[in-house]
């Protein structure tokens, strides 16, 4: 026979779990999709992240906020999914990097018109174009750039999460930033991407 207190507790837990999902699913999907680059993979990762969170809820020690804890779980789940897909292998980024002349000086293009910051910010498409440019980067560079510059992880935290050397993180971050700069230059020159 089921005790009415047990039934009430189960109902309360279900309501709390549903509220936890509703309050966090949106931003978790954004984080996972930024890392994975695909909505379907992000949805799978978030589902797995919630499963991990619910299974480990008794281990949550309140040293950080629940959102911070869920963020870590989401990032780690997305990174594990990438590892399973073997998408972190070194990939060429050269096609997005600057060109150099015979004196090994970077070739700069003349800008006839520079878009104002206000125009870039006001342009609703600018954000979409920047996200599209980030998605063009090879995974190995995109993920390091996202973790460091967008998610705010330190270099040491990226090293731990990706299992690569500090120098490798720094090189990928530098090359990823350089490639992204070249990809978004048309936007800054007010030419669109």
N, CA, C and O of each residue as an XYZ file, in Angstrom:
772
protein
N       0.833     -1.180      0.000
C       0.000      0.000      0.000
C       0.878      1.244      0.000
O       1.847      1.323      0.755
N       0.540      2.222     -0.850
C       1.316      3.445     -0.958
C       0.824      4.443      0.080
O      -0.372      4.722      0.173
N       1.739      4.964      0.843
C       1.439      5.956      1.869
C       1.088      7.279      1.193
O       1.713      7.648      0.199
N       0.091      7.998      1.722
C      -0.314      9.275      1.110
C       0.806     10.303      1.197
O       0.902     11.176      0.335
N       1.661     10.219      2.223
C       2.815     11.123      2.314
C       3.799     10.860      1.180
O       4.378     11.791      0.620
N       3.986      9.575      0.844
C       4.859      9.220     -0.271
C       4.298      9.758     -1.581
O       5.044     10.253     -2.426
N       2.982      9.659     -1.746
C       2.331     10.179     -2.955
C       2.499     11.683     -3.057
O       2.787     12.207     -4.133
N       2.321     12.379     -1.946
C       2.475     13.839     -1.940
C       3.914     14.226     -2.243
O       4.163     15.172     -2.991
N       4.856     13.501     -1.668
C       6.273     13.783     -1.911
C       6.617     13.561     -3.373
O       7.341     14.359     -3.968
N       6.100     12.472     -3.964
C       6.363     12.177     -5.369
C       5.787     13.279     -6.251
O       6.449     13.725     -7.188
N       4.560     13.725     -5.965
C       3.940     14.795     -6.740
C       4.739     16.082     -6.604
O       4.953     16.781     -7.594
N       5.183     16.404     -5.400
C       5.981     17.602     -5.154
C       7.309     17.534     -5.921
O       7.734     18.521     -6.521
N       7.960     16.365     -5.898
C       9.211     16.177     -6.628
C       9.007     16.347     -8.128
O       9.839     16.949     -8.807
N       7.896     15.814     -8.647
C       7.609     15.939    -10.079
C       7.393     17.401    -10.462
O       7.869     17.849    -11.505
N       6.680     18.140     -9.624
C       6.443     19.567     -9.876
C       7.771     20.320     -9.840
O       8.025     21.165    -10.698
N       8.618     20.022     -8.855
C       9.923     20.676     -8.746
C      10.804     20.353     -9.949
O      11.481     21.232    -10.482
N      10.795     19.095    -10.371
C      11.595     18.698    -11.533
C      11.101     19.404    -12.789
O      11.902     19.884    -13.592
N       9.787     19.468    -12.959
C       9.225     20.144    -14.128
C       9.582     21.626    -14.114
O       9.912     22.193    -15.155
N       9.520     22.250    -12.955
C       9.870     23.673    -12.839
C      11.352     23.894    -13.126
O      11.720     24.878    -13.766
N      12.199     22.990    -12.659
C      13.640     23.083    -12.922
C      13.907     23.029    -14.425
O      14.706     23.807    -14.946
N      13.241     22.118    -15.111
C      13.416     21.992    -16.564
C      12.925     23.257    -17.253
O      13.631     23.821    -18.089
N      11.727     23.705    -16.913
C      11.169     24.906    -17.565
C      12.037     26.143    -17.359
O      12.196     26.951    -18.273
N      12.597     26.291    -16.164
C      13.401     27.475    -15.862
C      14.771     27.466    -16.541
O      15.383     28.522    -16.701
N      15.257     26.300    -16.938
C      16.642     26.211    -17.402
C      16.830     25.687    -18.816
O      17.919     25.824    -19.373
N      15.826     25.103    -19.402
C      16.013     24.438    -20.693
C      16.434     25.424    -21.797
O      17.241     25.079    -22.661
N      15.897     26.622    -21.769
C      16.204     27.588    -22.828
C      17.682     27.922    -22.918
O      18.299     27.766    -23.971
N      18.245     28.380    -21.812
C      19.653     28.764    -21.840
C      20.567     27.549    -22.008
O      21.641     27.657    -22.600
N      20.137     26.381    -21.483
C      20.953     25.181    -21.650
C      21.030     24.777    -23.122
O      22.082     24.347    -23.595
N      19.919     24.914    -23.842
C      19.920     24.615    -25.281
C      20.846     25.565    -26.029
O      21.561     25.147    -26.939
N      20.839     26.837    -25.652
C      21.711     27.825    -26.307
C      23.176     27.440    -26.104
O      23.956     27.441    -27.056
N      23.547     27.113    -24.873
C      24.931     26.732    -24.568
C      25.333     25.480    -25.351
O      26.389     25.447    -25.982
N      24.484     24.455    -25.304
C      24.807     23.197    -25.986
C      24.879     23.386    -27.493
O      25.747     22.807    -28.146
N      23.978     24.191    -28.058
C      23.990     24.391    -29.507
C      25.218     25.181    -29.943
O      25.767     24.933    -31.016
N      25.657     26.137    -29.110
C      26.880     26.879    -29.433
C      28.061     25.926    -29.535
O      28.900     26.059    -30.426
N      28.123     24.979    -28.632
C      29.251     24.045    -28.619
C      29.129     23.005    -29.728
O      30.107     22.707    -30.414
N      27.937     22.457    -29.903
C      27.744     21.354    -30.845
C      27.459     21.810    -32.272
O      27.743     21.087    -33.227
N      26.904     22.995    -32.415
C      26.646     23.529    -33.747
C      25.397     22.991    -34.424
O      25.092     23.389    -35.548
N      24.680     22.110    -33.778
C      23.474     21.526    -34.366
C      22.388     21.424    -33.306
O      22.639     20.978    -32.186
N      21.188     21.839    -33.668
C      20.067     21.851    -32.725
C      19.731     20.447    -32.209
O      19.529     20.260    -31.010
N      19.672     19.477    -33.097
C      19.300     18.122    -32.682
C      20.309     17.551    -31.687
O      19.918     16.938    -30.693
N      21.592     17.745    -31.945
C      22.617     17.268    -31.013
C      22.517     18.006    -29.682
O      22.709     17.416    -28.619
N      22.212     19.305    -29.751
C      22.072     20.107    -28.535
C      20.900     19.605    -27.688
O      21.004     19.509    -26.465
N      19.797     19.288    -28.342
C      18.638     18.773    -27.608
C      18.973     17.462    -26.908
O      18.577     17.250    -25.762
N      19.699     16.584    -27.591
C      20.129     15.326    -26.974
C      21.044     15.589    -25.777
O      20.909     14.963    -24.726
N      21.975     16.525    -25.957
C      22.921     16.842    -24.880
C      22.199     17.412    -23.667
O      22.532     17.068    -22.533
N      21.224     18.273    -23.889
C      20.480     18.863    -22.766
C      19.670     17.790    -22.044
O      19.588     17.783    -20.816
N      19.082     16.895    -22.808
C      18.336     15.797    -22.183
C      19.275     14.961    -21.310
O      18.927     14.601    -20.185
N      20.456     14.658    -21.829
C      21.439     13.899    -21.057
C      21.920     14.695    -19.848
O      22.161     14.130    -18.781
N      22.058     16.014    -20.021
C      22.493     16.865    -18.904
C      21.455     16.858    -17.784
O      21.812     16.773    -16.609
N      20.177     16.948    -18.140
C      19.137     16.880    -17.119
C      19.148     15.529    -16.414
O      18.996     15.469    -15.194
N      19.323     14.456    -17.158
C      19.408     13.129    -16.539
C      20.558     13.074    -15.538
O      20.397     12.583    -14.420
N      21.715     13.579    -15.947
C      22.880     13.605    -15.052
C      22.601     14.453    -13.821
O      22.955     14.084    -12.701
N      21.961     15.594    -14.045
C      21.663     16.488    -12.923
C      20.707     15.821    -11.936
O      20.935     15.864    -10.727
N      19.651     15.214    -12.438
C      18.688     14.569    -11.547
C      19.317     13.401    -10.799
O      19.025     13.178     -9.624
N      20.182     12.656    -11.486
C      20.853     11.529    -10.836
C      21.863     12.003     -9.788
O      22.113     11.314     -8.799
N      22.432     13.173    -10.013
C      23.453     13.682     -9.090
C      22.974     14.776     -8.163
O      23.783     15.396     -7.473
N      21.677     15.026     -8.130
C      21.128     16.107     -7.313
C      21.491     15.961     -5.836
O      21.699     16.963     -5.152
N      21.569     14.734     -5.340
C      21.936     14.525     -3.938
C      23.399     14.883     -3.675
O      23.793     15.056     -2.522
N      24.217     14.996     -4.749
C      25.627     15.358     -4.602
C      25.848     16.866     -4.717
O      26.949     17.349     -4.452
N      24.816     17.613     -5.108
C      24.918     19.068     -5.220
C      25.121     19.644     -3.827
O      24.299     19.441     -2.933
N      26.228     20.365     -3.651
C      26.629     20.808     -2.312
C      26.378     22.291     -2.053
O      26.806     22.805     -1.019
N      25.708     22.982     -2.945
C      25.406     24.408     -2.779
C      26.654     25.289     -2.672
O      26.586     26.391     -2.128
N      27.800     24.809     -3.188
C      28.997     25.658     -3.215
C      28.887     26.707     -4.302
O      29.545     27.747     -4.249
N      28.057     26.427     -5.281
C      27.778     27.379     -6.355
C      26.267     27.401     -6.540
O      25.534     26.640     -5.907
N      25.819     28.288     -7.421
C      24.380     28.322     -7.668
C      23.978     27.094     -8.475
O      24.813     26.467     -9.126
N      22.710     26.763     -8.426
C      22.193     25.641     -9.191
C      22.429     25.871    -10.685
O      22.745     24.936    -11.421
N      22.273     27.118    -11.124
C      22.476     27.439    -12.542
C      23.934     27.198    -12.950
O      24.190     26.665    -14.029
N      24.872     27.577    -12.112
C      26.293     27.347    -12.408
C      26.576     25.861    -12.498
O      27.305     25.413    -13.383
N      26.002     25.099    -11.584
C      26.172     23.646    -11.582
C      25.587     23.038    -12.853
O      26.219     22.190    -13.483
N      24.385     23.467    -13.231
C      23.756     22.972    -14.469
C      24.563     23.386    -15.704
O      24.661     22.626    -16.667
N      25.136     24.587    -15.674
C      25.964     25.061    -16.796
C      27.153     24.127    -16.994
O      27.451     23.720    -18.117
N      27.829     23.793    -15.901
C      28.981     22.888    -15.990
C      28.576     21.530    -16.546
O      29.264     20.962    -17.394
N      27.453     21.018    -16.060
C      26.971     19.719    -16.543
C      26.650     19.796    -18.033
O      26.980     18.880    -18.786
N      26.014     20.873    -18.460
C      25.650     21.046    -19.873
C      26.894     21.112    -20.753
O      26.969     20.436    -21.779
N      27.865     21.924    -20.353
C      29.107     22.048    -21.134
C      29.819     20.700    -21.197
O      30.246     20.273    -22.270
N      29.945     20.040    -20.069
C      30.635     18.739    -20.051
C      29.910     17.701    -20.897
O      30.549     16.907    -21.587
N      28.591     17.700    -20.850
C      27.806     16.746    -21.652
C      27.999     17.025    -23.139
O      28.176     16.096    -23.927
N      27.965     18.299    -23.524
C      28.171     18.658    -24.935
C      29.579     18.271    -25.394
O      29.756     17.768    -26.504
N      30.570     18.504    -24.547
C      31.947     18.143    -24.907
C      32.111     16.633    -25.030
O      32.829     16.157    -25.909
N      31.453     15.880    -24.157
C      31.518     14.414    -24.254
C      30.869     13.941    -25.553
O      31.350     13.001    -26.186
N      29.787     14.586    -25.944
C      29.112     14.229    -27.196
C      30.040     14.502    -28.383
O      30.086     13.718    -29.331
N      30.770     15.600    -28.329
C      31.725     15.917    -29.401
C      32.839     14.878    -29.441
O      33.242     14.435    -30.516
N      33.332     14.493    -28.271
C      34.384     13.475    -28.228
C      33.902     12.167    -28.849
O      34.642     11.506    -29.578
N      32.654     11.800    -28.556
C      32.097     10.579    -29.124
C      32.026     10.664    -30.645
O      32.212      9.668    -31.343
N      31.756     11.856    -31.145
C      31.670     12.054    -32.587
C      33.046     12.256    -33.220
O      33.180     12.354    -34.439
N      34.074     12.314    -32.351
C      35.455     12.505    -32.802
C      35.597     13.764    -33.657
O      36.283     13.769    -34.680
N      34.933     14.825    -33.212
C      34.972     16.078    -33.969
C      36.007     17.045    -33.442
O      36.106     18.161    -33.952
N      36.786     16.665    -32.440
C      37.787     17.566    -31.895
C      39.162     17.367    -32.519
O      40.131     18.007    -32.110
N      39.247     16.506    -33.483
C      40.531     16.280    -34.141
C      40.987     17.575    -34.802
O      40.174     18.413    -35.192
N      42.277     17.717    -34.916
C      42.831     18.929    -35.532
C      42.303     19.067    -36.955
O      42.393     18.142    -37.762
N      41.760     20.222    -37.239
C      41.213     20.503    -38.560
C      41.849     21.785    -39.076
O      42.199     22.661    -38.285
N      42.001     21.907    -40.368
C      42.624     23.122    -40.889
C      41.716     24.335    -40.721
O      40.503     24.259    -40.919
N      42.325     25.440    -40.354
C      41.606     26.700    -40.209
C      42.204     27.730    -41.176
O      41.774     28.882    -41.227
N      43.195     27.286    -41.932
C      43.966     28.189    -42.785
C      43.123     28.995    -43.755
O      43.438     30.154    -44.024
N      42.057     28.410    -44.284
C      41.254     29.136    -45.266
C      40.611     30.386    -44.678
O      40.197     31.272    -45.425
N      40.520     30.475    -43.346
C      39.905     31.633    -42.705
C      40.928     32.628    -42.159
O      40.553     33.701    -41.687
N      42.201     32.287    -42.218
C      43.235     33.159    -41.670
C      43.697     34.192    -42.687
O      43.404     34.088    -43.878
N      44.416     35.179    -42.205
C      44.909     36.263    -43.051
C      45.910     35.762    -44.072
O      46.551     34.727    -43.895
N      46.023     36.521    -45.137
C      47.038     36.233    -46.147
C      48.278     37.065    -45.829
O      48.188     38.143    -45.242
N      49.440     36.540    -46.232
C      50.694     37.249    -45.997
C      51.410     37.436    -47.322
O      51.334     36.589    -48.211
N      52.113     38.567    -47.440
C      52.844     38.838    -48.683
C      54.229     38.201    -48.616
O      54.543     37.484    -47.666
N      55.067     38.469    -49.643
C      56.387     37.855    -49.714
C      57.306     38.289    -48.580
O      58.294     37.609    -48.302
N      57.004     39.413    -47.911
C      57.799     39.881    -46.774
C      57.224     39.404    -45.439
O      57.642     39.849    -44.371
N      56.258     38.490    -45.527
C      55.572     37.930    -44.371
C      54.829     38.983    -43.557
O      54.713     38.885    -42.336
N      54.322     40.009    -44.277
C      53.460     41.009    -43.665
C      52.015     40.665    -44.006
O      51.714     40.227    -45.117
N      51.140     40.865    -43.053
C      49.734     40.553    -43.276
C      49.162     41.483    -44.331
O      49.366     42.696    -44.288
N      48.449     40.903    -45.271
C      47.810     41.679    -46.322
C      46.517     42.264    -45.756
O      45.631     41.531    -45.318
N      46.423     43.577    -45.772
C      45.233     44.272    -45.290
C      44.482     44.837    -46.488
O      45.089     45.358    -47.424
N      43.178     44.732    -46.452
C      42.357     45.275    -47.513
C      41.886     46.665    -47.112
O      41.582     46.924    -45.948
N      41.833     47.544    -48.089
C      41.344     48.895    -47.822
C      39.853     48.852    -47.555
O      39.098     48.171    -48.250
N      39.455     49.570    -46.566
C      38.054     49.660    -46.235
C      37.536     51.000    -46.720
O      37.979     52.052    -46.259
N      36.615     50.958    -47.634
C      36.076     52.209    -48.156
C      35.042     52.804    -47.207
O      34.849     54.018    -47.161
N      34.391     51.942    -46.460
C      33.363     52.426    -45.538
C      33.329     51.513    -44.323
O      33.171     50.299    -44.447
N      33.478     52.103    -43.164
C      33.449     51.343    -41.924
C      32.087     51.502    -41.277
O      31.628     52.621    -41.049
N      31.449     50.400    -40.986
C      30.131     50.440    -40.345
C      30.273     50.990    -38.932
O      31.237     50.677    -38.233
N      29.331     51.793    -38.521
C      29.360     52.321    -37.159
C      28.921     51.226    -36.192
O      28.194     50.303    -36.559
N      29.374     51.348    -34.966
C      28.979     50.389    -33.940
C      27.465     50.389    -33.783
O      26.852     49.334    -33.616
N      26.864     51.573    -33.836
C      25.409     51.670    -33.704
C      24.702     50.904    -34.822
O      23.695     50.238    -34.583
N      25.236     51.002    -36.047
C      24.636     50.275    -37.171
C      24.778     48.764    -36.999
O      23.862     48.005    -37.316
N      25.916     48.344    -36.502
C      26.132     46.910    -36.306
C      25.200     46.389    -35.222
O      24.573     45.343    -35.384
N      25.110     47.128    -34.107
C      24.250     46.699    -33.003
C      22.781     46.749    -33.406
O      22.004     45.867    -33.041
N      22.398     47.785    -34.162
C      21.000     47.938    -34.572
C      20.597     46.891    -35.600
O      19.417     46.566    -35.734
N      21.555     46.376    -36.309
C      21.277     45.390    -37.348
C      20.967     44.043    -36.683
O      21.852     43.386    -36.135
N      19.706     43.655    -36.746
C      19.296     42.392    -36.126
C      20.003     41.202    -36.754
O      20.195     40.174    -36.104
N      20.381     41.337    -37.988
C      21.045     40.237    -38.679
C      22.492     40.087    -38.248
O      23.087     39.025    -38.431
N      23.066     41.143    -37.677
C      24.479     41.101    -37.299
C      24.765     39.955    -36.336
O      25.738     39.221    -36.512
N      23.937     39.804    -35.341
C      24.131     38.728    -34.366
C      24.066     37.368    -35.048
O      24.889     36.492    -34.780
N      23.091     37.194    -35.926
C      22.964     35.936    -36.654
C      24.177     35.700    -37.545
O      24.654     34.572    -37.670
N      24.674     36.769    -38.161
C      25.835     36.640    -39.047
C      27.085     36.287    -38.253
O      27.913     35.501    -38.713
N      27.226     36.864    -37.064
C      28.384     36.550    -36.228
C      28.302     35.098    -35.755
O      29.304     34.382    -35.766
N      27.112     34.665    -35.342
C      26.951     33.256    -34.938
C      27.220     32.317    -36.113
O      27.812     31.252    -35.937
N      26.792     32.708    -37.296
C      27.059     31.887    -38.484
C      28.558     31.819    -38.762
O      29.076     30.772    -39.150
N      29.251     32.938    -38.560
C      30.701     32.956    -38.765
C      31.400     32.049    -37.755
O      32.340     31.334    -38.100
N      30.939     32.084    -36.520
C      31.525     31.210    -35.491
C      31.306     29.749    -35.864
O      32.204     28.925    -35.688
N      30.122     29.419    -36.378
C      29.821     28.037    -36.765
C      30.701     27.554    -37.916
O      30.907     26.350    -38.072
N      31.225     28.482    -38.728
C      32.086     28.096    -39.848
C      33.452     27.599    -39.381
O      34.123     26.859    -40.100
N      33.860     28.000    -38.189
C      35.171     27.594    -37.698
C      35.201     26.087    -37.460
O      34.203     25.505    -37.035
N      36.329     25.461    -37.729
C      36.460     24.037    -37.405
C      36.238     23.821    -35.909
O      36.596     24.673    -35.096
N      35.656     22.700    -35.554
C      35.263     22.421    -34.170
C      36.376     22.670    -33.164
O      36.135     23.283    -32.124
N      37.565     22.218    -33.443
C      38.661     22.330    -32.485
C      38.926     23.780    -32.100
O      39.264     24.059    -30.950
N      38.778     24.698    -33.035
C      39.013     26.121    -32.777
C      37.757     26.784    -32.214
O      37.831     27.609    -31.303
N      36.620     26.415    -32.762
C      35.349     27.012    -32.343
C      35.077     26.720    -30.876
O      34.651     27.606    -30.136
N      35.318     25.494    -30.452
C      34.999     25.116    -29.084
C      35.914     25.825    -28.090
O      35.444     26.280    -27.046
N      37.192     25.928    -28.384
C      38.104     26.653    -27.499
C      37.684     28.123    -27.427
O      37.650     28.704    -26.343
N      37.369     28.719    -28.561
C      36.927     30.116    -28.594
C      35.642     30.304    -27.787
O      35.529     31.259    -27.018
N      34.689     29.411    -27.954
C      33.430     29.505    -27.207
C      33.647     29.362    -25.706
O      33.111     30.138    -24.915
N      34.432     28.370    -25.323
C      34.651     28.145    -23.896
C      35.375     29.327    -23.241
O      35.011     29.743    -22.141
N      36.386     29.862    -23.904
C      37.165     30.966    -23.325
C      36.438     32.312    -23.436
O      36.271     33.011    -22.436
N      36.011     32.671    -24.636
C      35.518     34.030    -24.869
C      34.030     34.215    -24.620
O      33.598     35.325    -24.307
N      33.248     33.177    -24.749
C      31.807     33.337    -24.584
C      31.343     32.744    -23.258
O      30.582     33.381    -22.530
N      31.789     31.543    -22.939
C      31.366     30.911    -21.688
C      32.192     31.377    -20.492
O      31.780     31.185    -19.348
N      33.350     31.987    -20.741
C      34.135     32.582    -19.663
C      35.012     31.638    -18.863
O      35.418     31.978    -17.751
N      35.315     30.466    -19.394
C      36.200     29.547    -18.685
C      37.640     30.042    -18.773
O      38.023     30.692    -19.745
N      38.430     29.731    -17.755
C      39.849     30.074    -17.780
C      40.576     29.089    -18.697
O      40.026     28.060    -19.088
N      41.806     29.422    -19.026
C      42.613     28.521    -19.848
C      42.776     27.177    -19.149
O      42.666     26.132    -19.791
N      43.035     27.188    -17.848
C      43.192     25.936    -17.102
C      41.925     25.087    -17.144
O      41.998     23.865    -17.276
N      40.765     25.732    -17.034
C      39.508     24.985    -17.083
C      39.288     24.370    -18.467
O      38.779     23.255    -18.581
N      39.673     25.103    -19.517
C      39.545     24.563    -20.876
C      40.491     23.377    -21.049
O      40.125     22.369    -21.653
N      41.696     23.500    -20.524
C      42.671     22.395    -20.576
C      42.069     21.154    -19.930
O      42.132     20.064    -20.499
N      41.486     21.312    -18.748
C      40.906     20.174    -18.034
C      39.729     19.573    -18.791
O      39.614     18.351    -18.888
N      38.855     20.418    -19.328
C      37.648     19.927    -19.986
C      37.954     19.239    -21.314
O      37.313     18.249    -21.666
N      38.936     19.767    -22.052
C      39.235     19.204    -23.365
C      40.363     18.179    -23.338
O      40.530     17.418    -24.292
N      41.132     18.151    -22.262
C      42.217     17.191    -22.157
C      43.344     17.448    -23.141
O      43.975     16.512    -23.633
N      43.596     18.725    -23.429
C      44.705     19.104    -24.314
C      45.646     20.016    -23.539
O      45.293     20.507    -22.467
N      46.834     20.244    -24.073
C      47.828     21.041    -23.357
C      47.440     22.522    -23.342
O      46.649     22.985    -24.164
N      48.014     23.239    -22.396
C      47.769     24.684    -22.293
C      48.228     25.408    -23.555
O      47.541     26.305    -24.044
N      49.381     25.021    -24.075
C      49.876     25.680    -25.286
C      48.942     25.408    -26.468
O      48.738     26.281    -27.311
N      48.381     24.215    -26.529
C      47.434     23.884    -27.596
C      46.174     24.738    -27.474
O      45.650     25.214    -28.481
N      45.682     24.937    -26.247
C      44.518     25.800    -26.031
C      44.833     27.212    -26.505
O      44.020     27.830    -27.192
N      45.998     27.724    -26.147
C      46.365     29.095    -26.508
C      46.509     29.256    -28.019
O      46.079     30.262    -28.584
N      47.113     28.266    -28.672
C      47.265     28.337    -30.128
C      45.901     28.291    -30.804
O      45.625     29.088    -31.701
N      45.050     27.366    -30.381
C      43.716     27.259    -30.984
C      42.895     28.520    -30.741
O      42.146     28.958    -31.615
N      43.036     29.099    -29.557
C      42.303     30.333    -29.256
C      42.794     31.475    -30.145
O      41.990     32.210    -30.718
N      44.089     31.618    -30.255
C      44.659     32.686    -31.098
C      44.239     32.520    -32.555
O      43.784     33.474    -33.187
N      44.391     31.318    -33.082
C      44.033     31.076    -34.484
C      42.523     31.176    -34.700
O      42.081     31.668    -35.738
N      41.736     30.719    -33.739
C      40.283     30.846    -33.835
C      39.836     32.292    -33.850
O      38.961     32.668    -34.630
N      40.437     33.111    -32.986
C      40.115     34.548    -32.958
C      40.512     35.216    -34.271
O      39.760     36.022    -34.818
N      41.694     34.877    -34.767
C      42.166     35.474    -36.026
C      41.241     35.094    -37.180
O      40.902     35.933    -38.015
N      40.838     33.828    -37.219
C      39.943     33.376    -38.284
C      38.582     34.053    -38.165
O      38.005     34.465    -39.172
N      38.065     34.171    -36.947
C      36.772     34.829    -36.746
C      36.843     36.291    -37.152
O      35.907     36.818    -37.753
N      37.934     36.940    -36.833
C      38.115     38.349    -37.234
C      38.013     38.483    -38.748
O      37.342     39.382    -39.255
N      38.676     37.591    -39.462
C      38.615     37.648    -40.925
C      37.223     37.327    -41.454
O      36.796     37.880    -42.467
N      36.524     36.441    -40.774
C      35.178     36.090    -41.215
C      34.175     37.227    -41.003
O      33.233     37.380    -41.781
N      34.380     38.024    -39.949
C      33.401     39.089    -39.689
C      33.830     40.452    -40.227
O      33.088     41.428    -40.113
N      35.027     40.522    -40.814
C      35.458     41.812    -41.406
C      34.459     42.380    -42.412
O      34.235     43.590    -42.410
N      33.849     41.561    -43.270
C      32.856     42.150    -44.188
C      31.702     42.851    -43.450
O      31.172     43.854    -43.929
N      31.328     42.325    -42.309
C      30.276     42.953    -41.514
C      30.743     44.312    -40.998
O      29.987     45.283    -40.995
N      32.007     44.364    -40.562
C      32.558     45.609    -40.041
C      32.770     46.637    -41.165
O      32.720     47.845    -40.934
N      33.003     46.140    -42.367
C      33.171     47.049    -43.505
C      31.826     47.435    -44.082
O      31.754     48.118    -45.103
N      30.745     46.994    -43.423
C      29.381     47.296    -43.849
C      29.061     46.664    -45.189
O      28.320     47.233    -45.991
N      29.627     45.471    -45.432
C      29.372     44.751    -46.674
C      28.476     43.536    -46.448
O      28.039     42.907    -47.412
N      28.201     43.204    -45.211
C      27.432     41.991    -44.915
C      28.303     40.779    -45.101
O      29.368     40.852    -45.713
N      27.851     39.667    -44.575
C      28.644     38.422    -44.689
C      28.198     37.609    -45.869
O      28.746     36.536    -46.122
